[in-house]
Amino acid sequence: MTQRDTYQTAAGPLAITPIHHATFVMEWNGETIYCDPVGDKARFADFTAPTLVMLTHHHGDHLGLETLGAVMGKDTHIIAPKIVCDQLPQDLLARTTQMANGELTRWHDISIRAVAMYNTTPDRQKYHEKGVGNGYLFDFAGTTVYLASDTEPTAEMDDLGKIDIAFFPMNLPYTMTPDQVVTCIEKTAPRYVYPFHYRFPFDEPAKEPSDLTALMPEGSGTEIVERDWY
């Protein structure tokens, strides 16, 4: 298992564990949340079955139906956008809450907001169109986590409020350059940032988390959390 990071919230510790590429696990207050679980089920051997699975969009590096079926527990619930719901088998769809950009829901003690994720550069808009996938903003007893998913800097990021921890993708041509991630950081002012989704798939030389760290201005209030997602 890769490194588990722990952050204190008003209702106990929040543990975050990078798994691979765009997949990670959050554990808090009796909840185990799998975000975009893909790949071998063995990746999740150190965790209990999820109470909640968050799915951002339909691309194969974010949605793996075989993996999803393998990790589901008897009480696992799913949150996903329509494009994912359209691909789920009936047994999983019956356990799914569909969310569109801008909608709010609650899962037990966690507030969840679906946030638009999309490309804004003209020649990249074909990869992620506005209104199709979801990023998510979680509120864990006042500690907020922003899963941006596959996006570039967007106007929606200007209105997210306080963010403590953010996950930003960093690969071309599908998501962002490190400079664009800096723009996202300027828009959202998180305390901690995890660069993820930074190698595979890619059509250009991969960037590393250290490339983002090198761009951060001296005295920045944001710490780049460099982890090996591969």
Secondary structure, DSSP 4 states (H G I P E B T S, - for coil): --PPEEEEETTEEEEEEEEETTEEEEEETTEEEEES--S-GGGGTTSPPPSEEE---SSTTT--HHHHHHH--TT-EEEE-HHHHTTS-HHHHTTEEE--TT-EEEETTEEEEEEEE---SGGGTTTS-TTTEEEEEEEETTEEEEE--S----GGGGG----SEEEEE--TTTS--HHHHHHHHHHH--SEEEEES-SSS-SSPPP-HHHHHHHSPTT-S-EE------
